[in-house]
Amino acid sequence: MAEDGGTASDSPQAVALRAHSVEEMYELLETLGSGHFGVVKRCRERSTGTFYAAKFVKTRRCRGSRRGLERLQVEREVAILRDLQHPNIMQLHDLFTCRAEMVLVLELMRGGELFDFIAEKEMLLEEEAIEFLEQILLGVQYLHGRHIAHFDLKPENIMLQEKDVPKPQIKIIDFGLAQKLEDGVTFKSLCGTPQYIAPEVINYEPLSSATDMWSIGVITYILLSGLSPFQGETDAETLSNVLEGAYEFEERYFSDTSEMAKDFIRQLLVKEPQERMTASECLVHPWIKPLNRKQAAKRCRSSINMKNFRKFNARRKWKLSYNMVSACNRLCRMRLLCSPGTEGEELRCCESDQEEEGSRPVTLLRRRRSSCS
């Protein structure tokens, strides 16, 4: 959970409330995924027939509970999503809420993760990879222009709206760690994924939009080579590598990479946040926007290391599956430890940890998105 030292605040926008059950407004279909605190299901809006993704999030109803997310954390994510309208950012369509659960009805991502899509290709030129990266940068530029930092940019959070189209559209998802940045207000956090977080996160120093740019540098490095610049054998080793900030472009992984691409990465993987390129500067870098035909030709002749990229993506997917199984096993052990034992044994009981009998189907208060949000 993020630590902000009480120095940053972001109040959710006021929204109108209407009482409906989720099932009344949407037909709930198959499960698309699940996590520690909820599940995502495909759903169909009854009034329009349009398909969406319904994200059910368990929220805590008392401070002593360990089940679910802090309600304010989810409300902050909702407030940020309601303020965003960009073709490269996932859209929030609808919201339902009750005491122990919130349901976010989101734009449906049919194309899967960008990295999975790329791994299926036989070959990918730098020029093609840049088309995807440019969309990511446009989304991030929009966020930063609205003083919002994502703080969790990684392959799992970069999706495709559709896959089987000539030019797939990138969507940045998961704003659970995102923050609205305010002038004169310091924000610090210890959250993130080790191989993608910037040195200032590990050092518990003030964060800024530049923190996202470090993550984009890491993603670009991986995309071109199939190698993570700071990945160690353990998380501790990875964090140590990030703090050291030392990386190299090994010839066997970057033999087909252009010098412009390497320069692009060098200007992002800089330890001092203020020295990193901004999203706007990235978009006019010669690698992204060539200044002449010679620079454009170099992008066409260079390609990404597909063999190694596929290996990296396979390891990444395996690790995600392993972590999910481990989490499920931990939850099962917790259930066993918390189940009633010998007579007279005292167990902690919290209102938010208990499902009320006969409470299904749940009737939730609907927060309808207004046109002016």
C-alpha positions as CSV (number, residue, x, y, z in Angstrom):
1,M,0.0,0.0,0.0
2,A,1.3,3.4,-0.9
3,E,2.7,5.7,1.7
4,D,2.2,9.3,1.2
5,G,3.0,10.6,4.6
6,G,-0.3,12.6,4.6
7,T,1.2,15.1,2.2
8,A,-0.9,14.3,-0.8
9,S,-4.7,14.3,-1.1
10,D,-7.1,13.8,-4.0
11,S,-10.8,13.9,-3.2
12,P,-13.1,12.0,-5.6
13,Q,-15.4,14.1,-7.7
14,A,-19.1,14.5,-6.6
15,V,-21.3,12.2,-8.6
16,A,-25.0,11.5,-8.8
17,L,-26.3,8.3,-7.2
18,R,-29.0,6.0,-8.5
19,A,-30.1,2.7,-6.9
20,H,-30.0,-0.3,-9.2
21,S,-28.7,-3.9,-9.1
22,V,-25.7,-4.7,-11.4
23,E,-27.7,-7.6,-12.8
24,E,-30.6,-5.3,-13.7
25,M,-28.5,-3.1,-15.9
26,Y,-26.0,-5.7,-17.2
27,E,-25.9,-9.3,-18.1
28,L,-22.9,-10.9,-16.3
29,L,-21.0,-13.3,-18.5
30,E,-17.8,-15.3,-18.2
31,T,-14.9,-14.5,-15.8
32,L,-12.0,-12.8,-17.6
33,G,-9.6,-12.7,-14.7
34,S,-9.2,-12.5,-10.9
35,G,-6.9,-11.0,-8.3
36,H,-6.4,-10.7,-4.6
37,F,-9.3,-8.4,-4.1
38,G,-11.8,-9.1,-6.9
39,V,-12.8,-10.5,-10.2
40,V,-13.3,-9.2,-13.7
41,K,-16.2,-10.5,-15.8
42,R,-17.4,-9.7,-19.3
43,C,-20.8,-8.2,-19.3
44,R,-23.4,-6.9,-21.7
45,E,-25.3,-3.7,-21.1
46,R,-29.0,-4.6,-21.5
47,S,-30.1,-1.2,-22.9
48,T,-27.5,-1.1,-25.7
49,G,-26.2,-4.6,-26.2
50,T,-22.6,-3.3,-25.8
51,F,-20.0,-5.5,-24.1
52,Y,-17.9,-4.2,-21.3
53,A,-15.6,-5.5,-18.5
54,A,-17.1,-5.5,-15.0
55,K,-14.4,-5.2,-12.3
56,F,-15.8,-6.3,-8.9
57,V,-13.6,-5.0,-6.1
58,K,-14.0,-6.0,-2.5
59,T,-13.6,-3.0,-0.2
60,R,-12.9,-2.9,3.6
61,R,-15.7,-1.8,5.9
62,C,-13.6,-1.4,9.0
63,R,-10.0,-0.6,9.7
64,G,-9.2,-4.0,11.4
65,S,-10.1,-6.0,8.3
66,R,-7.5,-7.4,5.9
67,R,-10.0,-8.4,3.3
68,G,-10.4,-6.0,0.4
69,L,-8.9,-2.7,-0.6
70,E,-9.2,0.5,1.2
71,R,-12.4,2.2,0.0
72,L,-10.7,5.6,-0.5
73,Q,-8.0,3.9,-2.7
74,V,-10.7,2.6,-5.0
75,E,-12.5,5.9,-5.0
76,R,-9.3,7.7,-5.9
77,E,-8.9,5.4,-8.9
78,V,-12.5,6.1,-9.9
79,A,-12.1,9.8,-9.6
80,I,-9.0,9.8,-11.8
81,L,-10.6,7.6,-14.5
82,R,-13.7,9.8,-14.6
83,D,-11.4,12.7,-15.4
84,L,-9.8,11.0,-18.4
85,Q,-10.9,10.9,-22.0
86,H,-8.2,9.8,-24.4
87,P,-8.1,7.1,-27.2
88,N,-5.1,5.4,-25.6
89,I,-6.5,5.2,-22.0
90,M,-9.1,2.7,-20.8
91,Q,-12.4,4.4,-20.3
92,L,-14.7,4.0,-17.2
93,H,-18.3,3.6,-18.4
94,D,-20.3,3.0,-15.2
95,L,-19.9,2.5,-11.5
96,F,-21.9,0.6,-8.8
97,T,-21.2,0.7,-5.1
98,C,-22.3,-0.8,-1.9
99,R,-20.8,-1.2,1.6
100,A,-18.5,-4.0,0.8
101,E,-18.0,-3.9,-2.9
102,M,-17.5,-1.6,-5.8
103,V,-18.1,-2.5,-9.5
104,L,-16.3,-0.6,-12.2
105,V,-17.8,-1.1,-15.6
106,L,-14.8,-0.5,-18.0
107,E,-14.1,-0.5,-21.7
108,L,-13.5,-4.1,-22.8
109,M,-10.0,-5.0,-24.0
110,R,-10.4,-7.8,-26.6
111,G,-6.9,-7.7,-27.9
112,G,-5.0,-8.8,-24.8
113,E,-1.6,-7.6,-23.7
114,L,0.7,-5.8,-26.2
115,F,3.7,-8.0,-25.3
116,D,1.6,-11.2,-26.0
117,F,0.6,-9.8,-29.4
118,I,4.1,-9.0,-30.3
119,A,5.4,-12.4,-29.2
120,E,3.2,-14.1,-31.7
121,K,4.9,-12.3,-34.6
122,E,7.7,-13.8,-36.7
123,M,9.4,-10.5,-37.1
124,L,9.0,-6.9,-36.0
125,L,10.9,-3.9,-37.3
126,E,11.7,-1.0,-35.1
127,E,9.4,1.2,-37.2
128,E,6.5,-1.1,-36.2
129,A,7.5,-1.2,-32.6
130,I,7.6,2.7,-32.6
131,E,4.0,2.8,-33.7
132,F,3.0,1.1,-30.5
133,L,5.4,3.1,-28.3
134,E,4.2,6.3,-29.8
135,Q,0.6,5.5,-28.7
136,I,1.9,4.8,-25.2
137,L,3.7,8.1,-25.2
138,L,0.6,10.0,-26.4
139,G,-1.4,8.4,-23.5
140,V,1.2,9.3,-21.0
141,Q,1.6,12.8,-22.4
142,Y,-2.1,13.3,-21.9
143,L,-1.9,12.1,-18.3
144,H,1.0,14.3,-17.4
145,G,-0.7,17.2,-19.1
146,R,-3.5,16.8,-16.6
147,H,-1.0,16.4,-13.7
148,I,-1.7,12.7,-13.3
149,A,1.1,10.1,-12.9
150,H,0.3,6.4,-13.5
151,F,3.2,5.0,-11.3
152,D,2.6,1.4,-12.5
153,L,3.6,1.4,-16.2
154,K,4.6,-2.2,-17.1
155,P,3.7,-4.7,-19.9
156,E,0.7,-6.1,-18.0
157,N,-0.9,-2.6,-18.0
158,I,-0.5,-2.0,-21.7
159,M,-3.3,-3.6,-23.6
160,L,-4.8,-3.7,-27.1
161,Q,-8.5,-2.8,-27.7
162,E,-8.7,-5.1,-30.6
163,K,-6.1,-7.5,-32.1
164,D,-7.3,-8.6,-35.5
165,V,-7.2,-5.1,-37.1
166,P,-4.7,-3.4,-39.4
167,K,-3.5,-0.9,-36.8
168,P,-4.3,-2.1,-33.2
169,Q,-5.0,0.6,-30.7
170,I,-3.0,0.7,-27.4
171,K,-4.8,1.2,-24.1
172,I,-3.2,2.0,-20.8
173,I,-5.0,0.3,-18.0
174,D,-5.0,-0.1,-14.2
175,F,-4.9,3.2,-12.4
176,G,-4.8,1.7,-8.9
177,L,-1.5,3.5,-8.0
178,A,-2.1,6.6,-10.1
179,Q,-2.0,10.0,-8.4
180,K,-3.1,13.5,-9.1
181,L,0.0,15.6,-8.6
182,E,-0.3,19.1,-7.0
183,D,2.1,22.0,-7.1
184,G,3.9,22.4,-3.8
185,V,2.6,19.0,-2.5
186,T,5.1,16.2,-2.0
187,F,4.1,12.6,-2.8
188,K,6.1,9.6,-1.9
189,S,5.3,5.9,-2.4
190,L,6.9,2.5,-2.0
191,C,4.7,0.7,-4.5
192,G,5.4,-0.7,-7.8
193,T,7.0,-3.7,-9.6
194,P,10.8,-4.0,-8.9
195,Q,12.1,-4.1,-12.4
196,Y,10.1,-1.2,-13.6
197,I,10.3,1.3,-10.7
198,A,12.6,4.3,-10.7
199,P,15.4,4.9,-8.2
200,E,13.4,7.6,-6.4
201,V,10.7,5.1,-5.5
202,I,13.2,2.8,-3.8
203,N,14.8,5.8,-2.0
204,Y,11.4,7.0,-0.8
205,E,12.0,10.4,-2.4
206,P,9.4,12.7,-3.9
207,L,7.8,11.3,-7.1
208,S,6.8,13.1,-10.2
209,S,5.7,12.5,-13.8
210,A,9.4,11.7,-14.5
211,T,9.0,8.5,-12.5
212,D,6.7,7.2,-15.3
213,M,9.4,8.1,-17.9
214,W,11.9,5.8,-16.3
215,S,9.4,2.9,-16.6
216,I,8.9,3.7,-20.3
217,G,12.7,3.5,-20.7
218,V,12.7,0.0,-19.2
219,I,9.7,-1.1,-21.3
220,T,11.5,0.1,-24.5
221,Y,14.7,-1.7,-23.5
222,I,12.8,-4.9,-23.1
223,L,10.8,-4.4,-26.2
224,L,13.9,-4.1,-28.4
225,S,16.1,-6.8,-26.8
226,G,13.9,-9.2,-24.8
227,L,16.2,-8.4,-21.9
228,S,15.4,-6.5,-18.7
229,P,18.0,-3.9,-17.9
230,F,18.0,-4.3,-14.1
231,Q,16.5,-7.8,-13.5
232,G,18.3,-9.7,-10.8
233,E,18.0,-13.2,-9.3
234,T,15.9,-11.8,-6.5
235,D,13.8,-8.7,-6.0
236,A,16.4,-7.4,-3.6
237,E,19.1,-7.8,-6.3
238,T,16.8,-6.1,-8.9
239,L,16.3,-3.1,-6.6
240,S,20.0,-2.8,-6.0
241,N,20.6,-2.9,-9.7
242,V,18.1,-0.1,-10.2
243,L,19.7,2.1,-7.5
244,E,23.1,1.5,-9.2
245,G,21.5,2.5,-12.5
246,A,24.2,0.6,-14.5
247,Y,23.1,-1.1,-17.7
248,E,24.6,-1.9,-21.1
249,F,23.6,-2.7,-24.6
250,E,25.1,-6.2,-25.1
251,E,25.9,-6.8,-28.7
252,R,24.3,-10.2,-28.8
253,Y,20.9,-8.7,-27.8
254,F,21.2,-5.3,-29.5
255,S,23.0,-6.3,-32.7
256,D,20.0,-5.2,-34.9
257,T,19.1,-2.1,-32.8
258,S,19.7,1.4,-34.2
259,E,21.8,3.9,-32.4
260,M,18.8,6.3,-32.3
261,A,16.9,3.7,-30.3
262,K,19.8,3.3,-27.8
263,D,20.0,7.1,-27.5
264,F,16.2,7.2,-26.8
265,I,16.7,4.7,-23.9
266,R,19.7,6.5,-22.5
267,Q,17.7,9.7,-22.2
268,L,15.1,7.9,-20.1
269,L,17.2,5.6,-17.8
270,V,18.8,8.6,-16.1
271,K,19.0,8.5,-12.3
272,E,18.2,12.2,-11.9
273,P,14.5,12.6,-12.6
274,Q,14.8,16.2,-13.9
275,E,17.2,15.0,-16.5
276,R,14.9,12.5,-18.1
277,M,13.0,13.3,-21.3
278,T,9.4,14.2,-20.8
279,A,6.7,12.4,-22.8
280,S,6.4,15.4,-25.1
281,E,10.2,15.4,-25.7
282,C,10.1,11.7,-26.4
283,L,7.5,12.2,-29.1
284,V,9.9,14.6,-31.0
285,H,13.0,12.5,-30.5
286,P,14.5,11.5,-33.9
287,W,13.8,7.8,-33.2
288,I,10.1,8.5,-32.9
289,K,9.9,11.4,-35.3
290,P,12.8,11.3,-37.8
291,L,14.1,14.6,-39.0
292,N,15.2,13.3,-42.4
293,R,15.1,10.3,-44.7
294,K,18.4,8.9,-43.5
295,Q,17.0,8.6,-39.9
296,A,13.8,7.1,-41.2
297,A,15.7,4.5,-43.2
298,K,17.7,3.4,-40.2
299,R,14.4,2.5,-38.4
300,C,13.3,0.5,-41.4
301,R,16.5,-1.6,-41.4
302,S,16.6,-2.3,-37.7
303,S,14.5,-4.9,-35.9
304,I,13.8,-6.2,-32.4
305,N,15.3,-9.4,-31.1
306,M,12.2,-11.6,-31.5
307,K,13.8,-14.9,-30.3
308,N,14.9,-13.4,-27.1
309,F,11.7,-11.3,-26.7
310,R,9.6,-14.5,-26.9
311,K,11.7,-16.0,-24.2
312,F,11.3,-13.0,-22.0
313,N,7.6,-12.9,-22.5
314,A,7.2,-16.7,-21.7
315,R,9.2,-16.2,-18.4
316,R,7.1,-13.1,-17.6
317,K,3.8,-15.1,-18.1
318,W,5.1,-18.0,-16.1
319,K,6.1,-15.7,-13.2
320,L,2.7,-14.1,-13.2
321,S,1.0,-17.5,-13.1
322,Y,3.4,-18.6,-10.3
323,N,2.7,-15.5,-8.2
324,M,-1.1,-16.0,-8.6
325,V,-0.9,-19.7,-7.5
326,S,1.3,-18.7,-4.6
327,A,-1.2,-15.9,-3.6
328,C,-4.1,-18.4,-3.8
329,N,-2.2,-20.9,-1.6
330,R,-1.5,-18.1,1.0
331,L,-5.2,-17.2,1.0
332,C,-6.1,-20.9,1.5
333,R,-3.7,-21.2,4.4
334,M,-5.1,-18.0,5.9
335,R,-8.6,-19.4,5.7
336,L,-7.5,-22.6,7.4
337,L,-5.7,-20.6,10.1
338,C,-8.8,-18.3,10.6
339,S,-11.4,-21.1,10.6
340,P,-13.1,-22.0,13.9
341,G,-10.9,-24.4,15.9
342,T,-11.2,-25.7,19.4
343,E,-14.1,-24.7,21.6
344,G,-13.7,-21.4,23.3
345,E,-11.1,-20.2,20.9
346,E,-11.5,-16.5,20.2
347,L,-11.5,-15.3,16.6
348,R,-11.4,-11.8,15.2
349,C,-14.7,-10.9,13.6
350,C,-15.2,-7.9,11.4
351,E,-18.3,-6.8,9.7
352,S,-16.6,-6.4,6.3
353,D,-15.2,-10.0,6.6
354,Q,-18.6,-11.6,6.8
355,E,-21.2,-12.1,4.0
356,E,-24.7,-11.3,5.2
357,E,-26.9,-14.2,4.8
358,G,-29.5,-13.9,2.1
359,S,-27.7,-10.8,0.7
360,R,-27.5,-12.0,-2.9
361,P,-28.2,-10.6,-5.3
362,V,-26.7,-7.4,-4.0
363,T,-28.4,-4.1,-4.8
364,L,-25.8,-1.5,-5.4
365,L,-26.0,2.3,-5.7
366,R,-25.2,3.3,-9.2
367,R,-22.9,6.2,-9.9
368,R,-23.8,7.3,-13.5
369,R,-21.1,9.0,-15.4
370,S,-22.2,12.5,-16.4
371,S,-21.3,14.1,-19.7
372,C,-19.4,16.9,-18.0
373,S,-17.0,14.6,-16.1
